[in-house]
Amino acid sequence: SLNLTLRLKEVSVCQAALIANCPEVVVRGNPKSQGEAQGGERQRPGGVSVMRHSTEPLTFLYRALRAEGRVEWRVLQKERVLNPRLLSSSHGGKNMTEEAKKLAAWAAINNHVQTNHVLGIGSGSTIVHAVHKLAERVKKENLNIVCIPTSFQARQLILQNGLTLSDLDRHPELNVAIDGADEVDSDLSLIKGGGGCLTQEKIVAGCAKSFIVIADYRKKSKDFGEQWKKGIPIEVIPMAYVPITKRLTNIFGGVTELRMAVNKAGPVVTDNGNFLLDWKFDKLHNWNEVNIAIKMIPGVVETGLFINIAERVYFGMEDGSVSVHEKPVH
């Protein structure tokens, strides 16, 4: 089969979204004639080139567009990747975000993972892309990698992708831990715990020589609260959630809520059997001092404030680039 480019005279939002919905696209098949395939590209004013690469066919889309005279064949000389700027509308927003997550995850896996590494695997939607890329590299490059999960989700991802699963009992020191974030401020401090795995995530990050964060452009902020509006997660012992709720509000202000489950009656229960509070602060604080003070409250297990832990953050951006930020030197 040929690797080909679809050149569209007009591309609607819906059609662009269809193309981007498959992360990597190659239309497999034969042009109407060999001459058409080799005849080169006919320039058309206002044309938009949509270039992807993969083994997955989108023949149905090609046929539909070609029937309308809106597409032509051109043999690709090189593989290229779709620029997410083509999907600037709200219809393509979800695809753009997923593409950004993937770019950040792939960059981190390519730059920080080597054979014989013990690797901490974080939790969340961006980590899914990282594990898929890790599994691909392990298979292609025959890497020896041991993975330490931060949650039930991470454990399942490791097993489903055929990677080696271990734990901190056998590997208490990690080379690298890679995880996502709910928000990252200008000092590379993080809010984590939207998925409820903050305690294990902080333990694994603390055992790693290098803690690398991957996120999409929506998670980048100057100060906490600009993007993430759900508050700072705090894992607590169930019997203490009421007094802790009152203490947080009395000391720091804002509003503290017990996180309730969606598909079960009652509160969210963490992998550790604890409850989660979400403290919605009403002003900026010295987050290092706040983190220490909250952890001193009896019954608090851990907070979602990750202060001075991240070494480097990879942001997948809207324009298809990856923005890399390193820990500031004070």
C-alpha positions as CSV (number, residue, x, y, z in Angstrom):
1,S,0.0,0.0,0.0
2,L,1.0,3.6,-0.5
3,N,1.5,6.3,2.2
4,L,-0.5,9.2,0.9
5,T,-1.6,12.7,1.6
6,L,-5.2,13.8,1.4
7,R,-5.3,17.4,0.1
8,L,-8.7,18.9,0.7
9,K,-10.0,21.9,-1.2
10,E,-12.4,22.6,1.6
11,V,-12.3,21.0,5.0
12,S,-15.2,21.3,7.3
13,V,-14.9,21.2,11.1
14,C,-16.6,17.8,11.2
15,Q,-14.4,16.3,8.5
16,A,-11.2,17.6,10.2
17,A,-12.4,16.1,13.4
18,L,-13.0,12.8,11.7
19,I,-9.5,12.7,10.3
20,A,-8.0,13.7,13.7
21,N,-10.2,11.2,15.6
22,C,-7.8,8.4,14.5
23,P,-4.5,9.5,16.0
24,E,-2.5,8.5,13.0
25,V,-3.9,8.0,9.6
26,V,-2.9,6.4,6.3
27,V,-5.5,5.8,3.6
28,R,-4.7,2.4,2.1
29,G,-5.7,1.6,-1.5
30,N,-4.9,2.4,-5.1
31,P,-5.5,5.7,-6.9
32,K,-7.8,5.7,-10.0
33,S,-4.7,5.4,-12.1
34,Q,-1.0,5.0,-11.5
35,G,-0.4,8.2,-13.4
36,E,-2.6,10.1,-10.9
37,A,-0.5,8.8,-8.0
38,Q,2.8,9.8,-9.7
39,G,1.6,13.0,-11.3
40,G,2.4,15.2,-8.4
41,E,0.3,17.6,-6.5
42,R,-2.0,20.0,-8.2
43,Q,-2.0,23.2,-6.3
44,R,-5.4,24.4,-5.4
45,P,-6.0,27.8,-3.8
46,G,-7.1,27.5,-0.2
47,G,-6.2,23.8,0.0
48,V,-5.4,22.3,3.4
49,S,-3.0,19.4,3.6
50,V,-3.8,16.9,6.4
51,M,-0.8,14.6,6.9
52,R,-0.7,11.7,9.3
53,H,0.9,8.3,9.4
54,S,-0.2,4.9,10.7
55,T,-1.4,1.4,9.7
56,E,-5.1,2.2,10.3
57,P,-7.2,2.8,7.2
58,L,-9.6,5.7,6.6
59,T,-10.6,4.5,3.2
60,F,-14.3,5.3,3.9
61,L,-13.5,8.9,4.5
62,Y,-11.3,9.1,1.4
63,R,-14.0,7.7,-0.8
64,A,-16.6,10.0,0.6
65,L,-14.5,13.1,0.0
66,R,-13.3,11.9,-3.4
67,A,-16.8,11.3,-4.6
68,E,-17.4,15.0,-4.0
69,G,-14.2,15.9,-5.9
70,R,-12.7,17.3,-2.8
71,V,-9.5,15.2,-2.5
72,E,-6.6,14.2,-4.5
73,W,-3.7,11.7,-4.1
74,R,-0.1,12.6,-3.5
75,V,2.6,10.1,-2.6
76,L,4.3,11.1,0.7
77,Q,8.1,11.3,0.6
78,K,8.3,11.7,4.4
79,E,6.0,10.9,7.3
80,R,4.5,14.0,8.9
81,V,2.2,14.7,11.8
82,L,-1.0,16.6,11.8
83,N,-0.7,20.1,13.1
84,P,-3.5,20.5,15.8
85,R,-4.0,24.1,14.7
86,L,-6.3,22.7,12.0
87,L,-8.7,21.8,14.7
88,S,-9.2,25.2,16.3
89,S,-12.9,24.9,16.9
90,S,-14.7,23.5,19.9
91,H,-15.6,20.4,17.8
92,G,-11.9,19.5,17.6
93,G,-11.1,20.6,21.1
94,K,-11.1,17.1,22.6
95,N,-8.9,15.7,19.9
96,M,-6.5,18.6,20.3
97,T,-6.2,18.0,24.0
98,E,-5.6,14.3,23.5
99,E,-3.0,15.0,20.9
100,A,-1.3,17.5,23.3
101,K,-1.3,14.8,26.1
102,K,0.2,12.3,23.7
103,L,3.0,14.7,22.6
104,A,4.0,15.5,26.1
105,A,3.9,11.8,27.2
106,W,6.0,10.6,24.2
107,A,8.6,13.3,24.8
108,A,9.0,12.3,28.4
109,I,9.3,8.6,27.6
110,N,11.8,9.2,24.8
111,N,14.0,11.6,26.9
112,H,14.0,10.0,30.3
113,V,13.7,6.2,30.0
114,Q,16.6,3.9,29.4
115,T,17.2,0.2,29.7
116,N,17.6,-1.2,33.2
117,H,15.5,1.6,34.7
118,V,13.1,1.2,37.5
119,L,10.2,3.5,36.5
120,G,7.4,4.9,38.5
121,I,4.1,5.0,36.6
122,G,1.7,7.7,37.5
123,S,-2.1,7.8,37.2
124,G,-4.5,9.6,35.0
125,S,-5.4,10.1,31.3
126,T,-2.1,11.5,30.1
127,I,-0.3,8.5,31.6
128,V,-2.2,6.2,29.3
129,H,-0.3,7.6,26.4
130,A,3.0,7.3,28.3
131,V,2.5,3.6,29.0
132,H,1.6,2.9,25.4
133,K,4.7,4.6,24.2
134,L,6.8,2.8,26.9
135,A,5.4,-0.6,25.8
136,E,6.3,0.3,22.2
137,R,9.9,1.2,23.0
138,V,10.3,-1.9,25.3
139,K,9.2,-4.1,22.4
140,K,11.1,-2.4,19.6
141,E,14.4,-1.8,21.5
142,N,14.3,-4.8,23.8
143,L,14.5,-2.6,26.9
144,N,14.7,-4.0,30.4
145,I,12.2,-1.9,32.4
146,V,10.6,-2.5,35.8
147,C,7.5,-0.5,36.5
148,I,6.2,0.6,39.9
149,P,2.5,1.7,39.9
150,T,0.9,4.5,41.8
151,S,-2.7,3.2,41.7
152,F,-4.9,0.4,40.6
153,Q,-5.3,2.1,37.2
154,A,-1.5,2.2,36.8
155,R,-1.2,-1.4,37.8
156,Q,-3.7,-2.5,35.2
157,L,-2.1,-0.4,32.5
158,I,1.3,-2.0,33.2
159,L,-0.2,-5.5,33.0
160,Q,-2.3,-4.8,30.0
161,N,0.7,-3.5,28.0
162,G,2.9,-6.5,28.9
163,L,5.3,-4.6,31.1
164,T,7.1,-5.8,34.1
165,L,5.2,-5.1,37.3
166,S,7.0,-4.7,40.7
167,D,6.6,-2.7,44.0
168,L,8.5,-0.6,46.4
169,D,9.3,-3.6,48.7
170,R,11.5,-5.0,45.9
171,H,12.6,-1.7,44.3
172,P,12.6,1.0,47.0
173,E,14.7,3.3,44.8
174,L,13.5,4.4,41.3
175,N,15.4,6.0,38.5
176,V,12.5,8.0,37.2
177,A,8.9,8.6,38.1
178,I,6.6,10.0,35.4
179,D,3.1,11.4,36.3
180,G,0.5,13.9,35.3
181,A,-0.9,16.9,37.1
182,D,-4.1,18.8,37.6
183,E,-2.3,22.2,37.6
184,V,1.3,23.4,37.4
185,D,2.3,26.9,38.5
186,S,5.3,29.0,37.5
187,D,7.5,27.4,40.1
188,L,6.6,23.9,38.9
189,S,4.6,23.2,42.1
190,L,1.7,20.9,41.4
191,I,-1.8,20.2,42.4
192,K,-2.5,16.5,42.1
193,G,-5.2,14.2,43.3
194,G,-8.1,14.8,41.0
195,G,-8.1,11.1,40.3
196,G,-7.8,10.3,44.0
197,C,-4.3,8.7,44.0
198,L,-2.3,11.5,45.5
199,T,-0.8,9.5,48.5
200,Q,0.7,6.7,46.4
201,E,1.8,9.2,43.7
202,K,3.7,11.3,46.2
203,I,5.3,8.2,47.8
204,V,6.5,7.0,44.4
205,A,7.7,10.5,43.4
206,G,9.7,10.7,46.6
207,C,11.4,7.4,45.9
208,A,12.6,8.5,42.4
209,K,15.9,10.2,41.6
210,S,14.0,12.2,39.0
211,F,10.3,13.2,38.9
212,I,9.0,14.2,35.5
213,V,5.6,15.6,34.9
214,I,3.5,15.4,31.7
215,A,0.5,17.6,31.0
216,D,-1.4,19.4,28.2
217,Y,-1.6,23.1,27.8
218,R,-4.7,23.5,30.0
219,K,-2.8,22.6,33.1
220,K,-0.2,25.4,32.8
221,S,-0.8,28.4,35.2
222,K,1.1,31.3,36.8
223,D,-0.6,30.7,40.1
224,F,-2.8,27.9,41.6
225,G,-6.5,28.3,40.9
226,E,-6.2,29.9,37.4
227,Q,-7.0,26.7,35.6
228,W,-7.9,24.1,38.3
229,K,-11.1,25.1,40.0
230,K,-11.9,22.0,42.1
231,G,-9.6,22.7,45.0
232,I,-6.7,21.0,46.6
233,P,-7.4,17.3,47.3
234,I,-6.6,16.0,50.8
235,E,-6.7,12.4,51.8
236,V,-8.0,11.8,55.3
237,I,-8.9,9.0,57.7
238,P,-12.7,8.5,57.5
239,M,-13.5,9.1,61.2
240,A,-11.7,12.5,61.1
241,Y,-13.2,14.1,58.0
242,V,-15.7,16.3,59.9
243,P,-13.2,17.9,62.4
244,I,-10.6,18.2,59.6
245,T,-13.1,20.0,57.4
246,K,-13.8,22.5,60.1
247,R,-10.2,23.0,60.9
248,L,-9.3,23.7,57.3
249,T,-12.0,26.3,57.0
250,N,-11.2,28.0,60.3
251,I,-7.5,28.2,59.7
252,F,-7.2,28.9,55.9
253,G,-10.7,30.1,54.9
254,G,-12.3,28.9,51.7
255,V,-14.7,26.0,51.4
256,T,-13.9,22.3,52.1
257,E,-16.1,19.5,50.7
258,L,-16.2,15.8,51.1
259,R,-15.8,14.3,47.6
260,M,-18.8,12.3,46.7
261,A,-18.8,9.3,44.4
262,V,-20.7,9.4,41.1
263,N,-21.6,5.7,40.5
264,K,-22.0,4.7,44.2
265,A,-23.9,6.0,47.1
266,G,-21.6,7.9,49.5
267,P,-18.2,9.4,49.3
268,V,-15.2,8.5,47.1
269,V,-13.0,5.9,48.8
270,T,-9.3,5.9,47.9
271,D,-7.2,2.8,47.1
272,N,-6.1,3.1,50.7
273,G,-9.6,3.0,52.1
274,N,-9.7,6.7,53.0
275,F,-11.9,9.7,52.2
276,L,-11.0,12.7,50.1
277,L,-11.6,16.3,50.9
278,D,-11.4,19.1,48.3
279,W,-10.3,22.4,49.8
280,K,-11.3,25.3,47.6
281,F,-9.1,28.1,48.7
282,D,-10.2,31.8,48.3
283,K,-6.8,33.4,48.2
284,L,-3.2,32.7,47.3
285,H,-0.9,31.3,50.1
286,N,2.6,30.3,50.8
287,W,1.9,26.8,49.6
288,N,4.9,25.1,51.2
289,E,3.8,26.5,54.6
290,V,0.2,25.5,54.0
291,N,1.2,22.0,52.9
292,I,3.1,21.5,56.2
293,A,0.4,23.0,58.3
294,I,-2.4,20.8,56.8
295,K,-0.3,17.6,57.3
296,M,0.0,18.5,61.0
297,I,-3.7,18.2,61.4
298,P,-4.5,14.8,63.1
299,G,-6.2,12.5,60.6
300,V,-4.7,14.0,57.5
301,V,-2.9,11.3,55.4
302,E,-1.5,13.4,52.6
303,T,-2.2,16.5,50.5
304,G,-2.3,17.1,46.8
305,L,0.3,19.8,47.0
306,F,3.5,18.7,45.4
307,I,6.0,21.4,46.3
308,N,9.6,21.4,45.0
309,I,9.3,17.9,43.8
310,A,9.0,18.1,40.0
311,E,12.3,18.4,38.1
312,R,10.9,19.0,34.6
313,V,7.5,19.4,33.1
314,Y,6.5,18.7,29.5
315,F,3.4,20.6,28.2
316,G,1.8,19.4,25.0
317,M,0.7,22.7,23.4
318,E,-2.1,23.6,21.1
319,D,0.1,24.2,18.1
320,G,1.6,20.7,18.2
321,S,4.8,21.7,20.0
322,V,6.1,20.5,23.4
323,S,7.0,23.2,25.9
324,V,9.6,22.0,28.4
325,H,10.0,23.7,31.8
326,E,12.7,23.0,34.3
327,K,12.7,23.6,38.0
328,P,13.6,27.3,38.7
329,V,16.9,27.9,40.6
330,H,16.3,30.2,43.6
